[in-house]
Amino acid sequence: MSSEKLLQYLDEAIKRLFSFADLKLHTDVRFQVEQDLRTYFYKQLLNRKSTSQRIIRLSNTTSRDGQQSNKGTNLTGLDQWKLLSWIVKFGNVSTIESWGGAANQSAVLKTKRIYQVPGQEEPLKNWAEDPFFNLREQTKLLEDNLKEAFGEDLDRLEDDDRERIFNRYKRDFDRKILSEFDLNAILKRYNLSEQVKNRVRKVYEIKQEMLLRGTFLVALDQFPEPVVKEFVEVAWRNGVDVFRIFDAMNRINEIDGPLKYARALGAKVQPAIHYTKGFPRGIPKYVELAKELVRISGHALDSLVIKDAAGQLEPEEAYKLVKALRQAGITVPIQIHTHDTNGNRQLTLLEAIRANGEDYPIIVDVSTGELAAPLAQPNDRHFLNIVQGTKWEGTLIKDVDFEQMEQAEFFIKSDINLHSPSVPMTTEDRLRIVRANIPGGLKTNNDNDINNALHMYEKLIRKVFDIIFWDPRGNLTAKGQAFRAALVRLMEEEIPRVRKDMGNFSLVTPTSEWVVKQSLNNVIGWIIADQTVLNTSNPQQWQLSIKEDLLRKNRKSQYLYSVGLAAHLHEDLQNYLVEWTQDTELQDMYPDINTELLAWAFDIEGINIELDDQNRLTDSPLEKFQNLRKFFEKRFVDVPTIKVLHKMEKLREGGDADALENLESQEFSWDLINRILKNEKPMNIIKRPEDYVQNYQQLRNKYPQVKGSPEDKILARVFPKEGQFSNLIETRRILEEQIDQARQNLPADHEKIRSLAAAYKRAGGRSGERRSAASAAMIGDDKDGGINLNPDFYDLQINREGKRAIDFAMQGPALTPQQVQGLTPVILGVKILTHLEI
């Protein structure tokens, strides 16, 4: 049965149930109940004998992708190390995503937990972590677990065999990962019990995987080929086993470079096609991309990834896409990575598994506890509970340690939450984010950009709307909060429009950064230009909308009010538009670009930019662009360069080719023009390798502690900001001491968590005892007393335990601390319902 038909039957059953019971539920609650029922009915279908077995493996993303921006970027290297110490014992986890993208190490951390130095009252700020050090510590953790798996039998290994097995954990460029065949061949030579052999295989199978944004690596700028090559080599040397490589716009040529460097080292690769709803070329193009990615990966391929950063992959689409890949003859393992922002992405994983069939392996990315939904991957234990008892469980359930997962969840709740609280999100918040196609990883950056804009343009906005945004303590006023919420809603409406202007390309870092910043600029620009209307009639939710006269104008005119009059488009979008004019692959994938906007953006509106029948540019519009790539020998050209060349050409057409001085103005300096004529103008995005060499030498001169290791060179190139690099070495020393201490305390810490988690579980429905267990974990032996108003202790929950119950991924909105003026005693009458029947 097709996915659409199956889910249609489930939805009809749910509607009949609601109609029969005449249930009137709040929108948030109804959405969650519907999703829970969908999953419950699906599980009943799985329990039918007709279902066949599947080859399913788990990949855990908690340490990097956990709750994405809400928590992931706040996790320190020590946090990640502790998380890994739990995850490696889950069983049946093939890969652990441990670094990539804008993880905490590439951000500037501000936390008392790590950087409080004895004798110094204030914590040190603006200290960045060394991701390569963190990788090495995590690699050593994996090595220690493998030694533990061998136990006393480790001493029986001959030196050569021991060297071959543990070589992968060395800090070296020529480290090697044994194949399953080679590992088994070594184990056969020793009289080991099957239990030991299985344990060793499970631990050895666990690989560290990192996410690479193609030539963007882990940053927001593109890098030249020599830097990409060096970065991949250094990441491999420090413990990365698998490189998951994607390009935001699905360009093969941007994936091919880092992929071939990883392959040459002996690393495994996971090339990814990035899914987006409304992809112009649809599933056939995805299949075409997948075939090419499998081909260029060759023997190095670990899995083919379907990456869904914005939580857009509906179960029906997951079924169609996986089915199409298998029908096209792709037999390699397929891996599904989706974010649970929209709720109930468990069904997306399940429908992908169903479409995959029983002949080929499929891997699903999951996360753990409160670091899973809503912004990261579906919850691992909830997913396993769904397939438990069905033919799909196979060895998946048998080899998973559920008790270890429960204890890890308790560790996250009691320890990680202490210094990295979640940002409360309602179902409405989540649905709006999904509709705007915003990936979870962008949320923190977006929140910061909005607050910065309100600070920067407050005086200009107040001329239009007389609102005081900030109180003397720097907090948003009540009206400021209401206005900010209205601005966010209008911005989320604008995001799909900007994305459509760009041809409906997918939104993931870095394209999501470009589009969201542009949308914010547009909205702020409209406000300042008095092109918006603010409706405050509903005090609970203000409404900000575009004036009718602006709505009636075309899209081009709606960019005219953008903040920063010198550049109406984000510079990265400008570069994308230029590349689109020169790249037939982009033209083929995104033919519906707003060509009127493109022409306006470069001040060349006289050029007729159209596509021919073959979806390629005709000759006429290329007249102004055809020599640019050859002229600069680079892929990108910035907008000032285009405008200067355009004006130069106009002068030549007017017979005034020598009057270059006429070009000099406030917009274009003579120095800029001269550099263009001498072919010295660097592009905006891809920087020249010599720029990095110069930058690195400057850093070495300023910070003599930089010794010239490959790691330090890469850190200086990828994270060149002084604030991120200046105290890197000292940070590494402090973190090393903390991890050494944690390593010594690890057995005792794990035992403490086990004991507290067991007490928490034994307390059952006695919420006071559960709170006591959680309190003990959170505050240790501190017995100073007082009233703890931590909202985590308000034990409001739905009991989903019992033989007939099932765990679901959906969670209600978190309780938030309330500001109370004075003290108002309130007695709540609570009636306990022991039975509830519909």
C-alpha positions in Angstrom: 0.0 0.0 0.0 1.3 3.5 -0.8 2.2 5.8 2.0 -0.4 8.3 1.1 -3.2 5.7 1.2 -2.0 4.2 4.4 -1.8 7.6 6.3 -5.0 8.7 4.7 -6.8 5.8 6.4 -5.1 6.6 9.7 -6.2 10.3 9.5 -9.8 9.3 8.7 -9.9 7.0 11.7 -8.6 9.8 13.9 -11.1 12.3 12.6 -14.0 9.8 13.2 -12.7 9.3 16.8 -12.6 13.0 17.5 -16.1 13.4 15.9 -17.5 10.5 17.9 -16.1 11.7 21.2 -17.0 15.3 20.4 -13.6 16.4 21.7 -12.9 20.1 21.9 -9.2 20.6 22.4 -6.8 23.6 22.2 -4.9 23.7 18.9 -1.6 22.8 20.5 -3.1 19.8 22.4 -5.1 18.6 19.5 -2.1 18.6 17.2 -0.1 16.5 19.7 -2.9 14.1 20.4 -3.4 13.6 16.7 0.3 12.8 16.2 0.3 10.4 19.1 -2.7 8.6 17.7 -1.1 8.4 14.3 1.9 6.7 15.8 -0.2 4.4 18.0 -2.3 3.2 15.0 0.9 2.7 13.0 2.4 0.5 15.7 -0.7 -1.6 15.7 -0.3 -2.2 12.0 3.4 -3.1 12.6 2.3 -5.8 15.1 0.4 -7.6 12.3 2.1 -10.8 11.2 2.3 -9.6 7.6 5.2 -7.2 8.2 8.6 -8.5 7.1 11.9 -8.1 8.8 14.2 -5.1 8.1 17.9 -4.4 8.5 18.0 -1.3 10.7 20.9 0.4 12.4 21.1 3.4 14.7 23.2 6.5 14.4 23.4 8.9 17.4 23.6 12.7 16.9 23.2 13.8 20.5 26.6 15.2 21.2 26.5 17.6 18.2 23.0 18.1 17.0 21.3 17.8 20.4 18.4 20.3 20.5 20.4 22.2 17.8 20.7 25.8 18.7 18.7 25.6 21.8 21.4 23.5 23.5 23.8 22.1 21.0 25.8 25.3 20.7 26.0 25.6 24.5 27.5 22.1 25.1 31.1 22.3 26.1 33.8 19.8 25.1 33.4 18.3 28.6 29.6 18.0 28.1 30.2 16.2 24.8 32.8 13.9 26.3 30.4 12.9 29.1 27.6 12.3 26.7 29.8 10.0 24.6 30.7 8.1 27.7 27.0 7.1 27.9 26.3 6.7 24.2 29.1 4.3 23.5 27.4 1.8 25.8 24.0 2.0 24.2 24.7 -0.9 21.9 23.9 -1.1 18.1 25.1 2.4 17.4 27.1 2.5 14.2 28.2 6.1 14.2 28.2 9.0 16.6 28.1 12.5 15.1 30.7 14.4 17.2 31.6 17.5 15.3 30.7 19.7 12.4 28.9 22.9 11.4 28.7 25.6 14.0 29.1 23.3 17.0 30.1 24.8 20.3 33.8 24.6 19.5 33.6 27.0 16.6 31.5 29.5 18.7 32.8 31.7 21.5 31.7 30.1 24.8 30.8 32.1 27.8 30.3 29.7 30.7 31.3 29.7 34.3 31.4 25.9 34.3 34.6 25.6 32.3 36.4 28.9 32.4 36.2 30.0 36.1 39.8 30.4 37.1 40.8 30.1 40.8 41.5 33.5 42.3 39.6 35.4 39.6 36.1 36.7 40.6 34.6 36.9 37.1 34.7 34.0 34.6 36.9 34.4 31.6 35.0 35.4 28.5 35.4 35.1 24.7 37.4 31.9 25.0 37.0 29.4 22.1 37.5 25.7 22.4 39.9 23.6 20.2 37.7 21.1 18.3 40.7 18.9 17.5 41.6 18.5 21.1 37.9 17.5 21.8 38.1 15.0 18.9 41.2 13.5 20.4 39.7 13.1 23.8 36.6 11.5 22.4 38.8 9.2 20.3 40.6 8.1 23.5 37.3 7.5 25.1 36.4 5.1 22.2 39.8 3.4 22.6 39.3 2.9 26.4 35.9 1.3 25.7 37.5 -1.1 23.2 40.1 -2.1 25.8 37.2 -2.6 28.3 35.4 -4.8 25.7 38.5 -7.1 25.5 38.9 -7.2 29.2 41.6 -9.5 30.4 41.8 -11.0 26.9 43.5 -7.8 25.7 46.9 -9.1 27.1 46.6 -12.2 24.9 46.8 -10.2 21.7 50.1 -10.3 19.8 51.9 -7.0 19.3 51.1 -6.9 15.5 47.5 -7.7 16.0 47.1 -5.2 18.8 48.8 -2.5 16.6 46.4 -3.2 13.7 43.3 -3.1 15.9 44.2 0.1 17.8 45.9 1.9 15.0 42.6 3.8 14.2 42.8 5.6 17.5 46.3 7.0 16.9 46.8 10.7 16.1 48.3 10.1 12.7 47.6 10.7 9.0 48.1 7.0 8.1 45.7 5.6 10.7 43.6 2.8 9.3 40.1 1.4 10.1 39.9 -2.4 9.7 37.1 -3.9 7.6 34.7 -6.2 9.3 36.4 -9.1 7.5 39.9 -8.1 8.7 38.8 -7.6 12.3 37.1 -11.1 12.3 40.2 -12.6 10.8 42.3 -11.3 13.8 39.7 -12.4 16.4 39.5 -15.9 15.0 43.2 -16.5 15.8 42.4 -16.3 19.5 40.3 -18.6 21.7 37.9 -15.8 22.7 34.4 -16.4 23.9 31.6 -15.4 21.5 30.5 -12.9 24.1 33.8 -11.1 24.0 34.0 -11.2 20.2 30.5 -9.7 19.8 31.3 -7.0 22.4 34.5 -6.1 20.6 32.8 -5.9 17.2 30.1 -3.7 18.6 32.5 -1.2 20.1 34.9 -1.3 17.1 31.9 -0.6 14.8 31.3 2.8 16.5 32.8 5.5 14.4 33.1 9.3 14.9 31.3 11.1 12.1 31.6 14.8 11.4 29.4 17.1 9.2 31.1 19.1 6.4 29.3 21.7 4.5 31.2 21.0 1.3 33.8 23.7 0.6 32.2 25.7 3.5 33.7 23.2 5.9 32.4 24.1 9.4 32.1 27.9 8.7 29.9 30.3 6.9 32.5 31.2 4.2 33.9 29.0 1.4 37.5 28.0 1.4 40.0 27.4 -1.4 41.0 23.9 -2.3 44.3 23.8 -0.4 42.6 24.7 2.8 39.8 22.1 2.2 42.4 19.4 1.6 44.4 20.3 4.7 41.3 20.5 6.9 40.1 17.1 5.9 43.5 15.6 6.5 43.8 17.2 10.0 40.3 16.2 11.0 41.1 12.6 10.0 44.4 12.7 11.9 42.6 13.7 15.0 40.0 11.0 15.0 37.2 11.6 12.5 36.3 8.2 10.9 33.4 9.3 8.6 32.9 12.5 6.8 29.2 13.4 6.0 29.5 15.9 3.2 26.7 18.0 1.7 26.2 21.2 -0.2 23.3 23.5 0.6 22.3 23.7 -3.1 23.1 20.0 -3.9 26.0 20.9 -6.2 28.1 17.8 -6.9 31.2 19.8 -7.6 31.1 21.3 -4.1 30.9 17.9 -2.5 33.5 16.2 -4.8 36.6 18.0 -3.5 36.3 17.2 0.3 35.0 13.7 -0.6 38.0 12.8 -2.8 40.4 14.0 -0.1 38.7 11.9 2.6 38.6 8.9 0.3 42.4 9.2 -0.4 43.1 9.0 3.4 41.1 5.8 3.9 38.2 7.5 5.6 34.6 6.6 5.1 32.2 9.1 3.5 28.5 9.8 3.7 27.6 12.0 0.8 24.2 13.7 1.4 21.4 14.9 -0.8 19.7 17.8 1.0 15.9 17.5 0.9 13.7 20.5 0.6 10.0 20.7 0.1 9.2 22.2 -3.3 12.5 21.3 -4.9 11.9 22.4 -8.5 13.3 19.2 -10.1 11.6 16.8 -7.7 12.4 13.2 -6.9 13.9 12.3 -10.3 16.6 14.9 -9.8 17.3 13.6 -6.3 17.7 10.1 -7.7 20.1 11.5 -10.4 22.2 13.3 -7.7 22.2 10.2 -5.5 23.5 8.0 -8.3 26.4 10.4 -9.0 27.3 10.6 -5.3 27.4 6.9 -5.0 29.6 6.7 -8.1 32.2 9.2 -7.0 32.3 7.8 -3.4 33.3 4.3 -4.6 34.7 1.9 -2.0 34.8 4.7 0.6 31.0 5.0 0.8 29.6 4.3 4.3 26.0 5.3 3.5 24.0 7.6 1.3 22.3 10.3 3.4 18.9 11.9 2.9 19.4 15.1 5.0 16.4 17.1 6.1 17.6 20.0 8.2 14.3 21.9 8.3 12.1 18.9 9.3 10.2 19.2 6.0 10.3 15.5 5.0 6.8 14.2 5.5 6.3 10.4 5.9 4.7 10.2 2.4 7.6 11.9 0.8 10.1 9.8 2.7 8.4 6.7 1.3 8.4 8.0 -2.3 12.0 9.1 -2.2 13.5 5.9 -0.6 11.3 3.8 -2.9 12.5 5.7 -6.0 16.2 5.3 -4.9 15.8 1.5 -4.5 13.9 1.2 -7.8 16.7 3.1 -9.5 19.1 0.3 -8.6 20.8 2.0 -5.6 21.7 -0.8 -3.2 24.0 0.9 -0.7 22.9 1.6 2.8 20.5 4.7 3.0 20.6 6.9 6.1 17.7 9.2 7.1 18.4 12.4 9.0 15.4 14.5 9.8 14.7 17.1 12.5 11.6 16.7 14.7 10.6 20.4 14.5 7.3 19.5 12.9 6.5 16.8 15.4 6.3 13.0 15.0 9.1 12.6 12.5 9.1 9.0 13.9 6.7 8.3 11.1 9.1 9.7 8.6 11.7 7.2 9.8 9.2 4.4 9.8 7.9 5.0 6.3 11.4 5.3 5.0 12.1 1.9 6.6 9.0 0.4 5.0 9.9 1.7 1.6 13.5 0.5 1.9 12.4 -3.2 1.8 14.0 -6.1 3.5 17.0 -6.6 1.2 19.1 -3.5 2.0 20.3 -1.9 5.3 18.9 1.4 6.4 20.2 3.7 9.1 18.2 6.2 11.1 19.6 9.2 13.0 18.3 9.6 16.5 19.0 11.6 19.6 18.7 11.1 23.3 16.3 12.4 26.0 15.7 16.1 26.2 18.4 16.8 23.6 16.2 15.2 20.9 12.8 16.8 19.9 11.8 19.4 19.1 14.8 20.8 17.2 17.1 17.8 16.9 16.4 14.2 15.8 13.6 11.9 17.0 14.1 10.4 20.4 16.0 7.1 20.3 14.1 5.2 23.0 10.7 6.3 21.7 11.6 5.1 18.3 12.8 1.7 19.6 9.6 1.4 21.7 7.6 1.7 18.5 9.4 -1.1 16.7 9.7 -3.3 19.8 7.6 -6.5 19.5 7.4 -6.2 15.7 9.4 -8.1 13.0 11.3 -4.8 12.4 13.1 -5.1 15.7 15.4 -7.9 14.6 18.8 -7.5 16.4 18.0 -3.8 16.7 16.2 -4.2 20.1 18.1 -7.3 21.3 21.5 -5.5 21.2 20.3 -2.2 22.7 20.7 -1.4 26.4 17.5 0.4 27.3 18.6 0.8 30.9 21.7 2.7 29.7 19.5 4.9 27.6 17.3 5.7 30.5 20.3 6.6 32.7 21.7 8.8 29.9 18.3 10.6 29.7 18.5 11.2 33.5 22.1 12.5 33.2 20.9 15.0 30.5 18.0 16.1 32.6 20.0 16.4 35.8 23.4 17.6 34.6 23.2 19.1 31.1 20.0 21.0 31.9 21.6 22.7 34.9 23.7 25.0 32.8 22.1 24.7 29.3 18.3 25.3 29.7 15.9 24.7 26.8 14.1 27.6 25.2 10.4 26.9 25.6 8.6 26.3 22.4 4.9 25.8 21.8 3.5 23.7 19.0 2.5 27.0 17.2 6.2 28.1 17.4 7.3 24.8 15.9 4.8 24.9 13.1 5.7 28.5 12.2 9.4 27.5 12.0 8.6 24.6 9.7 6.3 26.7 7.4 9.2 29.2 7.1 11.6 26.3 6.3 13.9 27.4 9.0 16.3 24.6 10.2 16.6 24.1 13.9 20.3 25.1 13.9 19.5 28.6 12.8 17.3 29.5 15.8 19.9 31.0 18.1 21.6 33.0 15.4 18.2 34.3 14.2 17.2 35.3 17.7 20.5 37.2 18.2 20.1 38.9 14.8 16.6 40.1 15.7 17.6 41.5 19.1 20.7 43.2 17.5 18.4 44.8 14.9 16.0 46.1 17.5 19.0 47.6 19.4 20.6 49.0 16.2 17.5 50.5 14.6 15.4 51.3 17.8 15.5 55.1 17.2 14.5 54.8 13.6 11.7 52.3 14.4 10.4 54.6 17.2 9.9 57.4 14.7 7.3 55.2 13.1 5.9 53.2 16.1 6.4 55.0 19.4 7.5 52.0 21.4 10.1 51.7 24.1 11.8 48.3 23.5 14.3 48.0 26.3 14.0 48.7 30.0 17.0 50.1 32.0 18.3 46.6 32.7 18.5 45.8 29.0 15.4 43.5 29.0 12.6 43.8 26.5 9.6 45.6 27.8 6.1 44.1 27.5 5.4 46.2 24.4 8.9 45.4 23.1 8.1 41.6 23.4 4.8 42.0 21.7 6.4 44.0 18.8 9.3 41.6 18.5 6.9 38.6 18.3 4.9 40.5 15.5 8.1 41.3 13.7 9.2 37.6 13.8 5.9 36.5 12.4 6.1 38.9 9.4 9.7 37.9 8.9 8.7 34.2 8.8 6.1 35.1 6.1 8.9 36.8 4.1 11.3 33.9 4.3 9.5 31.7 1.7 9.2 34.7 -0.6 12.9 35.4 -0.5 13.6 31.7 -1.0 11.2 31.7 -4.0 13.1 34.6 -5.5 16.3 32.5 -5.3 14.7 29.7 -7.2 13.4 27.7 -4.2 16.8 26.4 -3.2 16.9 24.5 0.1 17.5 26.2 3.4 20.4 24.9 5.4 23.6 26.5 6.5 24.8 28.7 4.9 21.8 29.4 2.5 19.4 29.6 5.5 21.6 32.3 7.0 21.5 34.3 3.8 17.7 34.1 3.3 16.8 34.7 6.9 19.1 37.7 7.3 17.7 39.1 4.0 14.1 38.6 5.2 14.9 40.4 8.5 16.5 43.3 6.5 13.5 43.6 4.3 11.1 43.7 7.2 13.2 46.2 9.2 13.5 48.3 6.0 9.7 48.3 5.5 9.2 49.4 9.1 11.7 52.3 8.9 10.2 53.4 5.5 6.7 53.4 7.1 5.5 50.6 4.8 3.9 48.5 7.6 0.8 48.6 9.7 0.8 47.6 13.4 -2.5 46.3 14.8 -2.5 46.2 18.6 -6.2 45.5 19.1 -5.4 42.0 20.4 -3.1 42.6 23.4 -2.1 39.0 23.4 -0.8 39.0 19.9 0.1 42.2 17.9 -0.1 41.9 14.2 2.5 43.5 11.8 1.6 43.6 8.1 2.8 45.2 4.8 0.8 48.1 3.6 -1.4 47.5 0.6 0.5 49.9 -1.7 3.7 47.9 -1.1 1.9 44.6 -1.6 0.6 45.7 -5.0 4.2 46.4 -6.2 6.4 43.6 -7.6 9.0 41.7 -5.6 11.8 43.9 -6.8 10.3 47.0 -5.2 10.0 45.2 -1.9 13.8 45.0 -1.6 14.2 48.7 -2.1 13.6 49.5 1.6 16.2 47.1 2.9 18.5 48.4 5.6 21.9 49.3 4.3 21.1 51.3 1.1 24.5 50.5 -0.5 23.5 46.9 -0.8 19.9 45.8 -1.0 20.8 42.1 -1.1 22.9 40.1 1.3 26.3 39.9 -0.3 26.2 36.1 -0.3 22.9 36.1 -2.2 24.5 38.6 -4.6 27.3 36.1 -5.2 24.8 33.3 -5.6 23.0 35.2 -8.3 26.2 35.8 -10.2 27.2 32.2 -9.9 23.7 31.2 -11.2 24.4 33.1 -14.4 27.5 31.1 -15.0 26.6 27.7 -13.7 24.4 25.5 -15.8 24.0 23.0 -13.0 22.4 25.6 -10.8 20.2 26.8 -13.7 19.1 23.3 -14.2 18.2 22.7 -10.6 16.7 26.1 -9.9 15.2 27.4 -13.1 12.6 29.6 -11.5 14.9 32.3 -10.1 13.5 35.8 -10.1 15.4 37.2 -13.1 13.9 40.7 -12.7 15.3 40.8 -9.3 18.6 39.4 -10.5 19.0 42.2 -13.1 18.0 44.9 -10.7 20.5 43.6 -8.1 23.4 44.3 -10.4 22.2 47.5 -11.8 21.9 46.0 -15.3 18.2 46.2 -15.8 18.6 46.9 -19.5 19.7 43.3 -20.0 17.0 40.8 -20.9 17.7 37.8 -18.7 15.6 34.8 -19.8 16.0 31.1 -20.1 15.8 29.3 -23.4 13.9 26.0 -24.0 16.8 24.0 -22.6 16.7 26.0 -19.4 20.0 27.6 -20.1 20.9 31.2 -20.4 20.7 32.6 -23.9 23.7 34.4 -25.4 22.5 38.0 -24.9 22.5 38.1 -21.1 25.9 36.5 -20.9 27.5 39.4 -22.8 28.0 41.3 -19.5 29.1 38.2 -17.6 30.8 35.8 -20.0 34.4 37.2 -19.4 34.1 37.6 -15.6 35.0 34.1 -14.6 38.0 34.0 -17.0 38.9 37.6 -16.0 39.2 36.7 -12.3 39.9 33.0 -12.5 37.4 32.5 -9.7 33.9 31.3 -9.3 32.4 34.3 -7.5 32.5 38.0 -8.2 31.2 40.6 -5.8 28.6 43.2 -6.7 30.9 46.4 -6.6 33.1 44.6 -9.2 30.1 44.0 -11.5 28.9 47.6 -11.2 32.3 49.0 -11.9 32.7 46.8 -15.0 29.2 47.7 -16.1 30.0 51.5 -15.8 33.4 50.9 -17.6 31.5 49.3 -20.5 29.1 52.1 -20.7 32.0 54.6 -20.9 33.5 52.6 -23.7 30.2 52.4 -25.5 30.1 56.2 -25.3 33.5 56.6 -26.8 35.0 57.7 -23.5 37.0 54.6 -22.7 39.9 56.5 -21.2 37.9 58.6 -18.8 38.3 56.1 -15.9 38.5 59.0 -13.4 34.8 59.5 -14.0 34.2 56.2 -12.2 35.7 57.5 -8.9 32.9 58.3 -6.5 31.8 57.7 -2.9 30.7 54.3 -4.0 33.8 53.1 -5.9 37.2 54.3 -4.9 40.1 54.7 -7.4 41.9 51.9 -5.5 39.1 49.5 -6.1 39.0 50.4 -9.8 42.7 50.0 -10.1 42.7 46.6 -8.5 40.0 45.4 -10.8 42.0 46.6 -13.8 45.1 44.8 -12.5 43.1 41.6 -11.8 43.8 41.9 -8.0 40.2 42.2 -6.7 39.5 39.3 -4.3 36.0 37.8 -4.2 33.7 38.0 -1.3 33.3 34.4 -0.3 36.2 32.2 -1.4 39.4 33.7 0.0 42.8 33.2 -1.6 45.2 30.7 0.1 47.8 33.5 0.5 45.3 35.4 2.7 45.4 32.5 5.1 49.2 32.2 5.1 49.4 35.9 5.9 46.8 35.6 8.6 48.5 32.7 10.2 51.9 34.4 10.3 50.2 37.4 12.0 48.7 35.1 14.6 52.0 33.4 15.2 53.8 36.7 15.7 51.1 37.9 18.1 50.7 34.6 20.0 54.1 32.8 20.2 52.5 29.8 22.0 51.2 28.7 18.5 53.8 26.2 17.6 53.0 25.5 14.0 51.2 22.2 14.2 48.7 21.3 11.4 45.9 21.7 13.9 46.9 25.3 14.8 47.3 26.2 11.2 43.8 25.1 10.4 42.3 26.8 13.4 44.0 30.0 12.4 42.6 29.7 8.9 39.0 28.5 9.7 38.6 30.6 12.8 40.7 33.7 12.1 39.0 36.1 14.5 41.3 37.3 17.2 38.7 36.8 19.9 38.2 33.1 18.9 41.9 32.3 18.8 43.8 34.4 21.3 43.3 32.1 24.4 42.8 28.8 22.5 45.9 27.2 24.0 45.1 28.2 27.6 41.5 26.9 27.1 42.9 23.6 25.9 45.0 23.3 29.0 42.0 24.0 31.3 39.8 21.6 29.5 42.5 18.9 29.5 42.6 19.1 33.3 38.9 18.9 33.6 38.6 15.9 31.3 41.4 14.1 33.1 39.5 14.7 36.4 36.3 13.5 34.8 38.0 10.4 33.5 39.1 9.5 37.0 35.6 10.1 38.4 33.7 8.5 35.5 32.9 5.1 37.2 31.7 6.8 40.4 29.7 9.4 38.4 28.0 6.7 36.3 27.2 4.8 39.4 25.7 7.9 41.1 23.5 8.5 38.1 22.4 4.9 38.0 21.5 5.0 41.6 19.6 8.3 41.3 17.8 7.2 38.1 16.8 3.9 39.8 15.4 5.9 42.8 13.6 8.2 40.4 12.1 5.2 38.6 11.1 3.4 41.9 9.3 6.5 43.0 6.8 5.9 40.3 3.8 8.2 40.7 5.1 9.7 43.9 6.2 13.0 42.4 7.8 14.3 45.6 10.3 11.4 45.6 11.0 11.9 41.9 11.8 15.6 42.6 14.0 14.6 45.5 16.0 12.3 43.2 16.3 15.0 40.5 17.2 17.6 43.1 20.0 15.4 44.5 21.4 15.0 41.0 21.2 18.7 40.3 22.5 20.2 43.5 24.6 17.4 44.9 25.2 17.6 48.6 24.2 21.2 49.0 21.8 21.3 52.0 21.5 25.0 52.6 17.7 24.8 52.1 15.3 27.3 50.6 12.6 27.1 48.1 13.6 25.8 44.7 11.4 27.3 42.0 13.2 25.5 39.1 10.3 24.8 36.7 11.9 21.3 35.9 10.6 20.2 39.3 6.9 21.0 38.5 6.1 17.4 37.8 3.2 17.7 35.4 3.3 14.8 33.0 1.2 12.3 31.1 1.8 8.8 32.3 2.5 6.7 29.2 3.8 3.6 31.1 2.3 0.2 31.3 1.9 -2.8 29.0 -0.6 -1.2 26.7 1.1 2.2 26.6 3.7 3.5 24.2 6.2 6.3 24.4 5.9 9.1 21.8 8.2 11.9 20.7 5.7 14.7 21.2 6.2 16.8 24.3 4.1 19.7 25.6 5.5 23.2 25.8 8.0 23.6 28.7 7.0 25.5 31.8 8.8 28.8 32.1 9.8 30.7 35.3 7.2 33.4 36.1 8.1 36.8 37.4 5.8 37.4 40.5 5.4 40.9 42.0 5.1 40.3 45.7 3.6 37.1 47.0 0.2 35.9 46.0 -0.8 32.7 47.8 -2.8 30.4 45.5 -4.4 27.1 46.3 -4.9 24.8 43.3 -7.6 22.2 43.5 -6.4 19.0 41.8 -8.6 16.1 41.2 -6.8 12.8 40.3 -8.5 10.8 37.6 -7.5 7.2 37.9 -9.5 6.1 34.8 -10.3 8.0 31.6 -12.3 6.3 28.9 -13.4 7.6 25.5 
